[in-house]
Amino acid sequence: MSVVGFDIGIQNCYISIARAGGIEAITNEFSDRCTPSVVSFGDKHRAIGIAAKNQLITNAKNTISDFKSFLGRSFQDPGVQKEVGNVAYDLVPMQSGGVGIKVNYINLLVFTV
């Protein structure tokens, strides 16, 4: 039997499998064991990992990175309010009071997190 483990960090993600008495880190499509925690949205596509990280400059408003620190927090939290001006994407309040991220995906305005 195999066991899969996910380590989703603020900047990077790792996936490992425990089997046959050892632990093996899974590589991504670039043969790296470390995948950036970045998602980029566009007019016709979305990208994750290294492909999304390459769009941090050209598609900054629709490329989300370092989002883990906003999960489960209130939009009014002082830590969230401090970061509103420091990220390239738009942080918005959700109806539940949590933090949302506004992106344009397939020509639709989407709120996510």
C-alpha positions in Angstrom: 0.0 0.0 0.0 1.2 3.5 -0.8 0.6 6.7 1.2 0.7 10.2 -0.5 1.7 13.3 1.4 1.2 16.9 0.4 3.2 19.8 1.8 1.6 23.0 0.6 3.8 25.9 1.8 3.6 29.6 1.4 6.1 29.7 -1.5 6.5 26.0 -2.6 4.7 22.6 -2.7 6.1 19.1 -2.4 4.4 15.8 -3.0 5.8 12.6 -1.7 4.9 8.9 -1.6 5.8 6.4 1.1 6.1 2.9 -0.3 8.3 -0.1 0.0 10.0 1.2 3.1 11.1 4.5 1.7 9.9 8.0 0.9 10.0 9.3 -2.7 9.5 12.9 -3.6 7.5 13.2 -6.8 8.9 15.5 -9.6 6.9 17.9 -11.7 6.9 18.4 -15.4 10.3 20.2 -15.2 11.9 17.3 -13.1 11.9 19.5 -10.0 10.8 18.1 -6.6 9.8 21.6 -5.6 6.8 23.3 -7.3 6.1 27.0 -6.7 2.7 27.8 -5.0 1.5 30.1 -7.7 -1.6 30.1 -9.9 -2.1 32.4 -12.9 -5.4 33.1 -14.7 -5.7 34.3 -18.2 -8.3 35.0 -20.9 -8.1 31.4 -22.3 -6.1 29.4 -19.8 -4.8 29.0 -16.2 -1.3 27.9 -15.2 0.1 26.5 -12.0 3.6 26.1 -10.6 6.6 27.2 -12.7 4.5 28.2 -15.7 2.5 30.5 -13.4 5.6 31.9 -11.7 6.9 32.9 -15.1 3.8 35.2 -15.4 4.3 37.1 -12.2 5.6 40.1 -14.1 3.5 40.0 -17.3 0.2 39.1 -15.7 0.6 40.4 -12.1 -3.1 41.3 -11.4 -4.2 37.7 -12.2 -1.3 35.7 -10.8 -1.7 34.7 -7.2 1.2 33.8 -4.9 1.7 33.7 -1.2 -2.0 33.2 -0.7 -1.8 30.6 2.1 -1.4 33.3 4.7 -4.9 34.6 3.9 -6.7 31.3 4.3 -9.2 31.2 7.2 -8.6 34.8 8.1 -11.0 37.7 8.3 -10.7 40.5 5.8 -10.7 43.0 8.7 -7.7 41.2 10.4 -4.9 43.7 10.9 -2.4 41.3 9.3 -4.5 41.1 6.1 -5.0 44.8 6.0 -1.3 45.3 6.2 -0.8 43.1 3.1 -3.5 44.7 0.9 -1.1 47.2 -0.5 1.8 44.8 -0.7 0.4 42.2 -3.2 -0.1 42.8 -6.9 -3.5 41.1 -7.0 -6.7 42.6 -5.5 -7.8 41.4 -2.1 -11.5 41.8 -1.5 -14.0 41.0 1.4 -16.2 38.0 0.8 -19.8 37.8 2.0 -18.7 35.4 4.8 -16.2 38.1 6.1 -13.2 36.2 4.8 -10.6 37.2 2.3 -11.2 36.9 -1.4 -8.9 37.4 -4.4 -10.3 39.1 -7.5 -9.1 37.7 -10.8 -10.2 37.8 -14.4 -10.5 34.2 -15.8 -11.9 33.4 -19.3 -13.2 37.0 -19.4 -15.2 36.5 -16.2 -14.6 38.3 -12.9 -14.0 35.6 -10.3 -13.5 35.8 -6.5 -11.5 33.0 -5.1 -9.7 31.5 -2.0 
